C-alpha cells in the first residue's frame, strides 16, 4: 500500500491577511513583569507561554487577561527541548540518538505541568507550547488527552504558506521565529514566536514594547486568530507532516558537557519512573529537583559560573535519590563531558596478603616527583605501608594517604587535610588519612566539623622509598578491600598547596576518582 503524504500547500485563510499573533517564551517570569511595567496602560495583544505564577504580579496579569490584552499558554517548566530529552532516538546529533526514548516520563511531565498551571492560575490553558515547535502523532495524542485546544509548532517541511491543521480536535498552529529586526508588514507571518528561553537577561522586553507601540498591523492573541480562522481537518493516523524545531540543535548544544548531561538525565529519569511506579507520594518534591537539574541541559553554556552550575545539578540529583531512599549512583558524579577519559595511569595487583598500586606508564624523566608504586601488606599484628617515588621529595613536598574503608556516601569526608582545593569523589570519601609530618606519619580520622588527630608512627626512608608500620588494631578491617589515595603535594610560597602527583584514575572538576581493580 502506498503511503499518502499530506502537505500544506494552500494559502492563508480567514484573518490571516491582516491579523498578527505573537507568542512569547520569556526568559523568566521577571521578564514578564518588566514587560508589563514598560507597557503601562498602553494597548497590546500577546500570548505568553508560562509554567507557573512564581514571582509574577498575578493581580496585574489577570487584569490584563480579563481586558483581552494577553493570553496565557502552558509550557513545561524549564523549557525542555522535548525531542532531545524525551525522544532522543529521533535526533541524529553525535551520540544523542543512542539514548533511549522515555515517552512515559514525557507524559508525566505534561500531566505535572497542567496540574501546576491550573493550581497557580485557577484555570486550564487552551494552548500548549512544547519547546521548540516539533509535533508528532504521540504529542498530539497527549495534547488531546489533557484537554488542550491548540499546539504551537514550527513551520512544517514542504509548506509554502501558513495554514492551520486540526488533528482530532487539536489545532496545530505554525510559528516562525522573529527577532529584534523583525518588522510587522502585511506580508509578515501571521504567527510569530519570540523565544527567550536561553537568554539569562531580560530578553526581548524592549523589542516587544517597541513592536506594540509602533503598530503597523492589528494584533490578536493566538487563540483569537485560531477561533476565526478556517483549518484543514485530518485524522491522527493520516497526519504525516514533519516539523523541525525552530531552535537548531547546534544552537542548543554548544558544549561537550551538555551531551554527557543528557545521558545522565536519561538514567535519572528511568530511576524516577521505577520508583514512582510503586510510590507516588514524593512525586512533587522529586520532580521539582529534577526540573532544577534539567534546565541546565540548555542553560549550562550560558551560566556565568559553570562549576557552580554543575554542583547545583549534582546537589539536585543527590536529593532526588535521598528522597527515593537510595544511595546516589556513581554516574551522577562523572564528568559531564562526552570526551573519553585518558588511558589508565595506575593498575592494582592483589595477593592474599598485599595490595599494590603500580604506575602503568613509563617515566618520561620530566623532573616532577611521581609515584611509582604504593603497597599495603599485613599480618594479624601490623599493616605495612611502602611508597616508592621516581625521585626524592623536593623541599616543601609531603605525601599523604587517604583511605576509604567502606565505599559509602555519607560516611567519611571528601575534603582533604590542610584546606587543599581537591576533593575525593563522594562515593569514596575517606575515613582515615596518614600524612607525613616531620619524619613521622600522622593519622587523622574524618570528623563532622574537623579532622581528628590520632596517633603518630615512625617513618623510615631510603632515597625515594618510604616505609612505615601501623598496628592492625589502629586500622581495623580488611585492608585488601579498601580504596587508597596516595598523593604528593607541594607547598607554595603563599602557604597554599599544589597537587604534584597521585594514584587516582582521573580528576574531574576537582574530584579525585579511585583506581579500580580490573577483574
N, C-alpha and C positions, 0 to 999 in steps of 0.2 A: 504493500500500500504506500502510495506516495505521501510524503509529508506536505502539509499545506502551510505556507508561511504567510503570516499576517503582518503587513507593513502599513504604516501611517503615511500616506502619500497625498492626502487631500488637504485643502486649505483650511485656514482658521474659520471658526464658526461663532455665531452669537455675538457677544460684546467684544470679541477679541480684536475687532478692528480699531477699538479706541481704548477700552478699559485696560489698566495695567495692575498687576498684583505683585507685591514684593514680599518674599518670605525671608525672614532674618533669623539666622542661627547665631545668637550673641556669644561673645567670649565668656561672659559671666552675667549673673543677674545684676551686678553693679552697673554693667554697661546699659542695661535696660533702664534703670533709674536715671543714669546720666542722660540718656536719650530723652526721657520724659522731662527732665529738668530743662534741657536745651530747647525743647519744643514749646514749653509753657502752655499757653492756651491756643497756639496755632493749630490749624487743622492738619490731619494726616490720615492715611489709611495704610495699615500694615498688618501682616500676620507674623507673630513671633513664636518660635519654637522653644518651649520651656520644659524643664523636667521637674521643677519644684518652686516653691514660693520663697525659699531661703534668701534672706537679705533684701527682698522686694518690698516696696511700698505698696502693699496689696490693695489698700483702700483706693489709692490713686489709680492703680492699674485697672481695678474693677470699674471705676468711674468712667475711664476711657473706653473700656469694653462695652459698657452699657450705652455709651453715646455712639457706638458703632465705629469708633476710630481704630480699634485694633481687635484682632482675633488671636486667641492663644491656641497653638497646636502643641501636641505632646511629642517629645523626643526623649529617648533613653538618657539617663544621667551619664555625664562624661563624654557624650558624643562618640560612642564606639564605632569604629569602621567595621560595619557589620560583616562584610564578606571576609575581611582579614581575620577577624576574631572568631566568628562562629561558622563560617563556611570557607575555610582556607583552601579546601581542595579545588575550589573554583579559581584560585589565584595562581597564575603562573609567574611568580616573582621569587627568584632564588629558591630557598628550600621551604618557603611558606606552604606550598602545595602538598608537602608531606605530612602536615599536621592534620589530625582527624577533625571532621566537622562535628559540631555539637548543637544540633537543632533544638534539643530539649532544653539546654541552658538558655538558648536564644528565646524560646517560648517563655521560660521563667523570667527572663529579662523584660519582655514585653508586658507580661502579667504584672510584675512588680512596678513597672513604670506607670501603667494605667491606674493601679491602686493608689500609688503615691500622688499622682496628679489629681485624682478625684478627692483625696483627703485634703490636699493643700488648697485646691481652688474651688472645692464644693460642687464640682460638676465634671462631666466627662467631655473630652475634646473630640470633635468630629474628625480632626486631621491627625495623621501620624507621619512624622518625619524621621526616616531611618538614614543616618549618615552612611554613604554620601550619594544617595539617589538611585542606587541599584534596586531593581524589583524582580522578584521571581514568583513562580506559582505558589511556593511554600509561604512566602511572606504575605502574599495576597490572601491566602487562606487564614493566616494568623490575624491579619487586619480585620477580616470579616468576623472571625470568631470572637474578637474582642470589641466588636461594635463600632469600628472606625468607618467613616464615610468616604474619606479620601486619603490617598497616599502620595507623598511627594516623590517625584522621580527625576532623573536626568533626562536629557533628550534621547529618545530611542535611536538605535542604529538604523540607517537607511530611511530616515524620515526627512521630508523636505519642508514640512510645515508643522505648526502647532495644532494639536487636536487632543481632545480628551477621549480616553477609552475607559469604559466601565466594565469591570470584570466581576461578575457575581455580586453586583450592587456596590462594589468599591471602585471609586473613580481614581484613575491614575493620572496625575497632573504633572506634565513635563516642565522642568525648570532649566533655565540657562543661567550660568553664573555671571553676575555682574560685579564689577569692581569700582574703584574710585573714579575711573574715567568714563563710566557708563552713562550715557545720556538718554533720556526718555524722548523718543520720537514716535511718529505714527507707525513706523516700520519696526520699532523695537519689539523684542519678545514680550508676550503677554505675561508670562510668569518668569520672574527674576528672583534668584536666590543670592543673598548676601551671607557668605559663610565666614564667620569669625572664630570658629571652634579651635583653631590652632594659633590664635592670637592672644597673648597674655596681657595685652594692653587694652585700651577701651575699644579697639577695633574700629568699626565703621560708623560710629556715632555721628561724627561731624558730616561725613558724606551723606548719610541718610537725612539728617536735618536739612542740609542744603538741597537735597533732591526734592523733598516735600515742599520746601518754601519756594523754590523756583517754579515748581509746577511743570507745565509742558505737556501734560497728559492727565486725564482723570484717573484717580486711583480707586481701587476696591480691595477688599480682603480676598484671600484665595477662595474662601467659602462662598463669598458673594458672586465671584466670577463663575464658579462651578455651578451655582444654583440657577443661573440664567443662560448657561451655555449648553449647546447640544453635545452629545457624546456618542461614540460608537460602542455598542454593547457586544460583548463576546463572552463565551463560557470559559471557565478557567482552563479546561482541558485543551482549548483551542488557542490559548494565549502563548504566542511564540516570540513576542518582542524581546529584544536584547537591550539592556540598559547598562552602559558602562558608568562607573562612578564619576561625578563631576570633579572630584579631587583625585589627582593621579597618585598611584601607589608610590611613585618615586618622590612625590612631594611630601608624602606622609612618612615614609621610611627613609629617613635621612642618615641614620646611624646604625652601625652593626649591632649595637646593644639592643635595638628595638626588635630585631629578629629573634634574639635569644629570649627576650621578654615575652614575645608571642608564644613561644614554645612552653615557657614556664607557666604562663597563664592558662594554657590549654590543659596542662596536667592538674593545676589547682582546680579548674572548673570540673574536671572529672571527679576529683576527690569530694568537691562540694556536692555534686549531684548524688554520689554514692551515699554521702551522709544524710542528705535531705530526704532520700527515699525512705529512710526509717525514722527520721527525727526532723520535724519541720518547725519546732518551737523557736529555734535560734536563727531562722532564715533572715530576719530583718538585720540583726547585728552582723551576720556573716556577709550578707550582700552589701551592706554599707562599706565594710572594709574591702571587699572585692572591688567595688567601684573606685575606692580610693587608690588602689593599685593599678587598675585597668586604665584609668585616664592617662597614665604616663606612656601607654603604648603609642600615643600620638604626641604627647607633650614633652617627652624626655629631651629631644634636641633643643627645645625652646626654654628649658629650665635654666635659670641663672646659676644654679649650683647642682650639677648632675650627681655628684657624690651624695649630697643631702637627699636628692630625689630618690636615688636608688636605695638609700637607707630607709626612707619613708615607705617605699614599696615593700621592702623586706619586713619592716615592722608590721605593716598591714597583713601580709601573708602569714607571719608568725601568729598574729592574733586570731586569724581565721582558724588555724589548726588548734590553737588553745581552746577556742570556742567549741571545736569539734571533739575536744578531749584527746587529741593526738599529738605526738611529737612531730615537730616541723620536719619535713623531708629534706635531705641534703641538697636537692636540686634548687631550692629557693636561694641557697647561698652561692650558687655557681655564678660565674661571670655572665653578665647579660650579653656579652659579645658572642657572635656566632663563630668567631675565628677559632680554629683548633688550638689546643694548648701545645706548648713545646714538648719535645720528647723528654722522657723521664731522665732525671739527673741522678737519682739515688734508687737503689734496689734494696730489698730486705731479704736477708737469709736467716733461717732459724734452724737450730738443732734442739735436742731435748734439754739443753742447759743454757743456751745463749740465743740472743737476737742481735744481728749486725746490720747496720746501715752502711752501704758502700757506694761511693761515688761511681757512676757509670762512665761518665765522660772522662777523657784523658786530660790531664792538666796542660794548660797552654802556656804555663810559665809567665802569667800576667803580672806576678808580683803581689797579687791580692792574697790575703790569708783565706784559705779554703779548707773545708772539712774533707778528709779522705775517707776515714772510717769512724764509726761510733759503735761500740759494743757494750752490751749489758749481759753479764753471766751471773749465775747464782748457785748457792748451796742453801742448805737449811738454815745457815747462820748469817750469811752475808750476801749482799749484791755488789758485784764488782763492775765499776764503770771505767771505760777507757775511751779516750778521744784522740785521734791522730789527725794532725793538720798537715798540709803540704808545705808549710813554712812556720817558723816560730811566731808566737803572738807579738805584735808590734806594741810600742808604747801606747798605753791608753786602751788597749783592747782587752776584752773579757770574753769568756764563753759561759753560756747558760743552757740548762737542760730543763725543758718543761715537759711534764708527764701527765697525760690524760689516762686515768686508770679505769674509766668506765664507759667512755664514748656516749655520754648522755647530755642532752641540752638541759640547762638549768642547774647542772652540777659543775662547780668549778668557776674559773674566771677566764675571760677572753683577753683581758688586758695583761700586758707583760709588766714585769717589775721596772721601777725607775722611770715611769712616765714615757716609755718608748711609744712611738706612734703606731707601730704594727700591732695587730691583734691576731689571736688564734680563732679560727672559724668556730662558730657556736657549738657545732656537734662534737668538737674535740677540745672543749675548754679544759684548762689544766687544773689539777687538784694539788700537785706538788711541783716545786721548782728547786733546782740546785744551781747556785750562782757562784762563780769564782770571785772570791774577795780575799786579797792579801794572802795568797797561797793556801787558802782553805776553801772548802765548798760549803756555802751557807744554804741550809734547807729552808724553804718557805712553804707554808700551806695557804692556799687561797682563802681569803676571808670575805665576809659580806661588805664591810666598809674598807678594810685594808688588809694586806697580806700579813700573815702571822709568821714571825721569825721562830724557827725551831732550832735544831742542833747544827753544829759545825763539824766538818770532817776534814782530816788532813789530806792535802793534795800533793801528790808526787808527780814529777815530770822529768822527762829526759829529751832534750831538744824540742821537737814539736809533738811529742806524745805525752798525754796527761792521764793520770790514773788516780782513782780514789775508791774507797770502800765504805758502804753503808750497811749497818746491821739490818738483817731481814725484818727484825721486829719494828724498825722505824718506817719501813715501806712494805706494808702487808699486802698480799695478793699475788696473783700470777703475773709476774713481770713479763712473761713471754707474750701476753695478750695486750699489753699497754701500747699506747701511741706515744712516741718520743719526738720532741722538737729540740735537737741540739742546735744552738745558734751562736754566732760570733758577732759581737758588737764592738764598735769603736767610739770613743768619747770625743766629741768635738770641743773646740775652744770655748764655745758658749755653754758647755756642760750638757748639751743635748746628745742624743745617741744616734748612730747610723748603723743599720744592719749591713754587716760585711759579707756574711755567708750563713747558710743554714741548711739543714737536711729537712726539706719540705718539698712537696710535689709541685706547688705553684703558689703564687701570691696574686690575688685579685682584690682590687680596691682596698689594699692594706691588710687583707685577711690571709693568714698562712694556712695552707691545707696540708694534712699529713701525708707522708709517703705511705702508699698502700702496698701490702704484700700481694704478689701475683700468685694465684693458686695454680 
